[in-house]
Amino acid sequence: MKKIFLSAVLAIIALTFGYAQEQNQATEQTVQISLPKYCCSESDALIEKTLAYEKGVESFQLNPITKSVLVTFKTKKTSQEKIEKALAKAGFETPNFKANERAVAKLPGCCKNTARGIESNCGHNHNHNHEHSSGCGHDHHHDCGHDHNHEHNHE
């Protein structure tokens, strides 16, 4: 009888854990947010900081080639709209929000011009890929110049 009871308890625990895992996965969403006026790596740190401090953002990958950022977030804590608003507040235009002009004024010169629709002439290498990852700290892997590979995960 004890074995049957113990088996039943273990089965209930396993089912409960499986359901909790399934629910947790259902509350995450991944979206690609376009940053049409992204200029160069000079503004990456600000984008990374903005997303790192946004509640509910689990991970993100910045892609300067496509001028976009792939963001995974917890839907119970934030939304694509809130994330886009945070980026716009930091000076980066998104499909749904114009960049905050005060924040644009604080961007590096070339990025400021690009954000305003003016030719930047920054001279930076724009053919690089960014993936930013951080478990319990920020791991940055830098080569020379402006070629970077970063991944960013919040857990």
C-alpha positions as protocol buffer text, in pm:
chain_id: "A"
residue {
  index: 1
  type: MET
  ca { x: 0 y: 0 z: 0 }
}
residue {
  index: 2
  type: LYS
  ca { x: 287 y: 236 z: 82 }
}
residue {
  index: 3
  type: LYS
  ca { x: 440 y: 179 z: -263 }
}
residue {
  index: 4
  type: ILE
  ca { x: 110 y: 264 z: -435 }
}
residue {
  index: 5
  type: PHE
  ca { x: 70 y: 578 z: -223 }
}
residue {
  index: 6
  type: LEU
  ca { x: 432 y: 682 z: -284 }
}
residue {
  index: 7
  type: SER
  ca { x: 394 y: 619 z: -659 }
}
residue {
  index: 8
  type: ALA
  ca { x: 77 y: 828 z: -666 }
}
residue {
  index: 9
  type: VAL
  ca { x: 245 y: 1116 z: -480 }
}
residue {
  index: 10
  type: LEU
  ca { x: 545 y: 1107 z: -714 }
}
residue {
  index: 11
  type: ALA
  ca { x: 316 y: 1101 z: -1019 }
}
residue {
  index: 12
  type: ILE
  ca { x: 125 y: 1404 z: -888 }
}
residue {
  index: 13
  type: ILE
  ca { x: 451 y: 1591 z: -823 }
}
residue {
  index: 14
  type: ALA
  ca { x: 579 y: 1508 z: -1172 }
}
residue {
  index: 15
  type: LEU
  ca { x: 253 y: 1621 z: -1334 }
}
residue {
  index: 16
  type: THR
  ca { x: 250 y: 1943 z: -1132 }
}
residue {
  index: 17
  type: PHE
  ca { x: 613 y: 2019 z: -1224 }
}
residue {
  index: 18
  type: GLY
  ca { x: 542 y: 1948 z: -1592 }
}
residue {
  index: 19
  type: TYR
  ca { x: 237 y: 2176 z: -1586 }
}
residue {
  index: 20
  type: ALA
  ca { x: 437 y: 2453 z: -1417 }
}
residue {
  index: 21
  type: GLN
  ca { x: 712 y: 2423 z: -1679 }
}
residue {
  index: 22
  type: GLU
  ca { x: 452 y: 2436 z: -1958 }
}
residue {
  index: 23
  type: GLN
  ca { x: 288 y: 2743 z: -1805 }
}
residue {
  index: 24
  type: ASN
  ca { x: 624 y: 2918 z: -1770 }
}
residue {
  index: 25
  type: GLN
  ca { x: 704 y: 2857 z: -2136 }
}
residue {
  index: 26
  type: ALA
  ca { x: 360 y: 2982 z: -2239 }
}
residue {
  index: 27
  type: THR
  ca { x: 427 y: 3314 z: -2066 }
}
residue {
  index: 28
  type: GLU
  ca { x: 737 y: 3392 z: -2275 }
}
residue {
  index: 29
  type: GLN
  ca { x: 727 y: 3556 z: -2615 }
}
residue {
  index: 30
  type: THR
  ca { x: 998 y: 3639 z: -2866 }
}
residue {
  index: 31
  type: VAL
  ca { x: 960 y: 3932 z: -3106 }
}
residue {
  index: 32
  type: GLN
  ca { x: 1183 y: 4105 z: -3355 }
}
residue {
  index: 33
  type: ILE
  ca { x: 1174 y: 4481 z: -3316 }
}
residue {
  index: 34
  type: SER
  ca { x: 1297 y: 4689 z: -3607 }
}
residue {
  index: 35
  type: LEU
  ca { x: 1528 y: 4983 z: -3531 }
}
residue {
  index: 36
  type: PRO
  ca { x: 1506 y: 5158 z: -3870 }
}
residue {
  index: 37
  type: LYS
  ca { x: 1737 y: 5445 z: -3776 }
}
residue {
  index: 38
  type: TYR
  ca { x: 2004 y: 5233 z: -3608 }
}
residue {
  index: 39
  type: CYS
  ca { x: 2344 y: 5376 z: -3702 }
}
residue {
  index: 40
  type: CYS
  ca { x: 2639 y: 5181 z: -3563 }
}
residue {
  index: 41
  type: SER
  ca { x: 2794 y: 5014 z: -3261 }
}
residue {
  index: 42
  type: GLU
  ca { x: 2842 y: 5351 z: -3092 }
}
residue {
  index: 43
  type: SER
  ca { x: 2485 y: 5324 z: -2959 }
}
residue {
  index: 44
  type: ASP
  ca { x: 2485 y: 4952 z: -2875 }
}
residue {
  index: 45
  type: ALA
  ca { x: 2569 y: 5001 z: -2508 }
}
residue {
  index: 46
  type: LEU
  ca { x: 2265 y: 5225 z: -2464 }
}
residue {
  index: 47
  type: ILE
  ca { x: 2035 y: 4976 z: -2640 }
}
residue {
  index: 48
  type: GLU
  ca { x: 2176 y: 4694 z: -2427 }
}
residue {
  index: 49
  type: LYS
  ca { x: 2136 y: 4893 z: -2106 }
}
residue {
  index: 50
  type: THR
  ca { x: 1779 y: 4989 z: -2198 }
}
residue {
  index: 51
  type: LEU
  ca { x: 1678 y: 4628 z: -2259 }
}
residue {
  index: 52
  type: ALA
  ca { x: 1875 y: 4490 z: -1964 }
}
residue {
  index: 53
  type: TYR
  ca { x: 1686 y: 4717 z: -1724 }
}
residue {
  index: 54
  type: GLU
  ca { x: 1342 y: 4659 z: -1878 }
}
residue {
  index: 55
  type: LYS
  ca { x: 1143 y: 4437 z: -1642 }
}
residue {
  index: 56
  type: GLY
  ca { x: 1045 y: 4106 z: -1792 }
}
residue {
  index: 57
  type: VAL
  ca { x: 1308 y: 4101 z: -2067 }
}
residue {
  index: 58
  type: GLU
  ca { x: 1470 y: 3760 z: -2055 }
}
residue {
  index: 59
  type: SER
  ca { x: 1717 y: 3788 z: -2343 }
}
residue {
  index: 60
  type: PHE
  ca { x: 1791 y: 3986 z: -2655 }
}
residue {
  index: 61
  type: GLN
  ca { x: 2012 y: 3979 z: -2962 }
}
residue {
  index: 62
  type: LEU
  ca { x: 2098 y: 4300 z: -3140 }
}
residue {
  index: 63
  type: ASN
  ca { x: 2153 y: 4259 z: -3515 }
}
residue {
  index: 64
  type: PRO
  ca { x: 2300 y: 4570 z: -3678 }
}
residue {
  index: 65
  type: ILE
  ca { x: 2285 y: 4413 z: -4025 }
}
residue {
  index: 66
  type: THR
  ca { x: 1904 y: 4391 z: -4015 }
}
residue {
  index: 67
  type: LYS
  ca { x: 1880 y: 4695 z: -3788 }
}
residue {
  index: 68
  type: SER
  ca { x: 1669 y: 4504 z: -3540 }
}
residue {
  index: 69
  type: VAL
  ca { x: 1672 y: 4341 z: -3201 }
}
residue {
  index: 70
  type: LEU
  ca { x: 1526 y: 3999 z: -3117 }
}
residue {
  index: 71
  type: VAL
  ca { x: 1377 y: 4014 z: -2767 }
}
residue {
  index: 72
  type: THR
  ca { x: 1242 y: 3734 z: -2548 }
}
residue {
  index: 73
  type: PHE
  ca { x: 1029 y: 3853 z: -2258 }
}
residue {
  index: 74
  type: LYS
  ca { x: 781 y: 3737 z: -1997 }
}
residue {
  index: 75
  type: THR
  ca { x: 434 y: 3839 z: -2109 }
}
residue {
  index: 76
  type: LYS
  ca { x: 311 y: 3872 z: -1751 }
}
residue {
  index: 77
  type: LYS
  ca { x: 573 y: 4140 z: -1679 }
}
residue {
  index: 78
  type: THR
  ca { x: 601 y: 4338 z: -2003 }
}
residue {
  index: 79
  type: SER
  ca { x: 488 y: 4361 z: -2364 }
}
residue {
  index: 80
  type: GLN
  ca { x: 630 y: 4448 z: -2703 }
}
residue {
  index: 81
  type: GLU
  ca { x: 465 y: 4788 z: -2671 }
}
residue {
  index: 82
  type: LYS
  ca { x: 640 y: 4860 z: -2339 }
}
residue {
  index: 83
  type: ILE
  ca { x: 974 y: 4746 z: -2477 }
}
residue {
  index: 84
  type: GLU
  ca { x: 934 y: 4964 z: -2786 }
}
residue {
  index: 85
  type: LYS
  ca { x: 838 y: 5261 z: -2565 }
}
residue {
  index: 86
  type: ALA
  ca { x: 1153 y: 5208 z: -2357 }
}
residue {
  index: 87
  type: LEU
  ca { x: 1369 y: 5200 z: -2671 }
}
residue {
  index: 88
  type: ALA
  ca { x: 1199 y: 5516 z: -2805 }
}
residue {
  index: 89
  type: LYS
  ca { x: 1249 y: 5688 z: -2470 }
}
residue {
  index: 90
  type: ALA
  ca { x: 1620 y: 5602 z: -2497 }
}
residue {
  index: 91
  type: GLY
  ca { x: 1637 y: 5765 z: -2844 }
}
residue {
  index: 92
  type: PHE
  ca { x: 1571 y: 5476 z: -3083 }
}
residue {
  index: 93
  type: GLU
  ca { x: 1279 y: 5484 z: -3326 }
}
residue {
  index: 94
  type: THR
  ca { x: 1071 y: 5167 z: -3350 }
}
residue {
  index: 95
  type: PRO
  ca { x: 787 y: 5076 z: -3588 }
}
residue {
  index: 96
  type: ASN
  ca { x: 529 y: 5206 z: -3340 }
}
residue {
  index: 97
  type: PHE
  ca { x: 709 y: 5489 z: -3157 }
}
residue {
  index: 98
  type: LYS
  ca { x: 914 y: 5792 z: -3255 }
}
residue {
  index: 99
  type: ALA
  ca { x: 1241 y: 5844 z: -3072 }
}
residue {
  index: 100
  type: ASN
  ca { x: 1239 y: 6088 z: -2782 }
}
residue {
  index: 101
  type: GLU
  ca { x: 1413 y: 6403 z: -2914 }
}
residue {
  index: 102
  type: ARG
  ca { x: 1587 y: 6477 z: -2581 }
}
residue {
  index: 103
  type: ALA
  ca { x: 1732 y: 6126 z: -2581 }
}
residue {
  index: 104
  type: VAL
  ca { x: 1836 y: 6159 z: -2947 }
}
residue {
  index: 105
  type: ALA
  ca { x: 2027 y: 6476 z: -2857 }
}
residue {
  index: 106
  type: LYS
  ca { x: 2238 y: 6268 z: -2613 }
}
residue {
  index: 107
  type: LEU
  ca { x: 2333 y: 6000 z: -2870 }
}
residue {
  index: 108
  type: PRO
  ca { x: 2682 y: 5993 z: -3023 }
}
residue {
  index: 109
  type: GLY
  ca { x: 2709 y: 6243 z: -3313 }
}
residue {
  index: 110
  type: CYS
  ca { x: 2676 y: 5997 z: -3601 }
}
residue {
  index: 111
  type: CYS
  ca { x: 2386 y: 5815 z: -3433 }
}
residue {
  index: 112
  type: LYS
  ca { x: 2218 y: 6145 z: -3353 }
}
residue {
  index: 113
  type: ASN
  ca { x: 2228 y: 6242 z: -3721 }
}
residue {
  index: 114
  type: THR
  ca { x: 2097 y: 5903 z: -3834 }
}
residue {
  index: 115
  type: ALA
  ca { x: 1816 y: 5920 z: -3578 }
}
residue {
  index: 116
  type: ARG
  ca { x: 1717 y: 6255 z: -3727 }
}
residue {
  index: 117
  type: GLY
  ca { x: 1729 y: 6121 z: -4082 }
}
residue {
  index: 118
  type: ILE
  ca { x: 2052 y: 6300 z: -4171 }
}
residue {
  index: 119
  type: GLU
  ca { x: 2349 y: 6122 z: -4336 }
}
residue {
  index: 120
  type: SER
  ca { x: 2580 y: 6025 z: -4051 }
}
residue {
  index: 121
  type: ASN
  ca { x: 2913 y: 5982 z: -4232 }
}
residue {
  index: 122
  type: CYS
  ca { x: 3034 y: 5799 z: -3924 }
}
residue {
  index: 123
  type: GLY
  ca { x: 3284 y: 5580 z: -4107 }
}
residue {
  index: 124
  type: HIS
  ca { x: 3227 y: 5282 z: -3875 }
}
residue {
  index: 125
  type: ASN
  ca { x: 3211 y: 4928 z: -4011 }
}
residue {
  index: 126
  type: HIS
  ca { x: 2839 y: 4850 z: -4024 }
}
residue {
  index: 127
  type: ASN
  ca { x: 2882 y: 4489 z: -4132 }
}
residue {
  index: 128
  type: HIS
  ca { x: 2904 y: 4324 z: -3794 }
}
residue {
  index: 129
  type: ASN
  ca { x: 2677 y: 4108 z: -3580 }
}
residue {
  index: 130
  type: HIS
  ca { x: 2583 y: 4163 z: -3219 }
}
residue {
  index: 131
  type: GLU
  ca { x: 2449 y: 3903 z: -2986 }
}
residue {
  index: 132
  type: HIS
  ca { x: 2467 y: 4000 z: -2622 }
}
residue {
  index: 133
  type: SER
  ca { x: 2441 y: 3741 z: -2346 }
}
residue {
  index: 134
  type: SER
  ca { x: 2468 y: 3760 z: -1976 }
}
residue {
  index: 135
  type: GLY
  ca { x: 2384 y: 3503 z: -1716 }
}
residue {
  index: 136
  type: CYS
  ca { x: 2517 y: 3657 z: -1397 }
}
residue {
  index: 137
  type: GLY
  ca { x: 2731 y: 3927 z: -1549 }
}
residue {
  index: 138
  type: HIS
  ca { x: 2802 y: 4057 z: -1892 }
}
residue {
  index: 139
  type: ASP
  ca { x: 3019 y: 3844 z: -2119 }
}
residue {
  index: 140
  type: HIS
  ca { x: 3148 y: 4052 z: -2405 }
}
residue {
  index: 141
  type: HIS
  ca { x: 3366 y: 3905 z: -2677 }
}
residue {
  index: 142
  type: HIS
  ca { x: 3534 y: 4186 z: -2866 }
}
residue {
  index: 143
  type: ASP
  ca { x: 3763 y: 4168 z: -3165 }
}
residue {
  index: 144
  type: CYS
  ca { x: 3935 y: 4476 z: -3291 }
}
residue {
  index: 145
  type: GLY
  ca { x: 3748 y: 4761 z: -3452 }
}
residue {
  index: 146
  type: HIS
  ca { x: 3372 y: 4756 z: -3437 }
}
residue {
  index: 147
  type: ASP
  ca { x: 3310 y: 4387 z: -3496 }
}
residue {
  index: 148
  type: HIS
  ca { x: 3139 y: 4245 z: -3188 }
}
residue {
  index: 149
  type: ASN
  ca { x: 2963 y: 3926 z: -3089 }
}
residue {
  index: 150
  type: HIS
  ca { x: 2754 y: 3947 z: -2776 }
}
residue {
  index: 151
  type: GLU
  ca { x: 2465 y: 3747 z: -2636 }
}
residue {
  index: 152
  type: HIS
  ca { x: 2246 y: 3863 z: -2354 }
}
residue {
  index: 153
  type: ASN
  ca { x: 2031 y: 3637 z: -2137 }
}
residue {
  index: 154
  type: HIS
  ca { x: 1862 y: 3731 z: -1811 }
}
residue {
  index: 155
  type: GLU
  ca { x: 1772 y: 3437 z: -1596 }
}
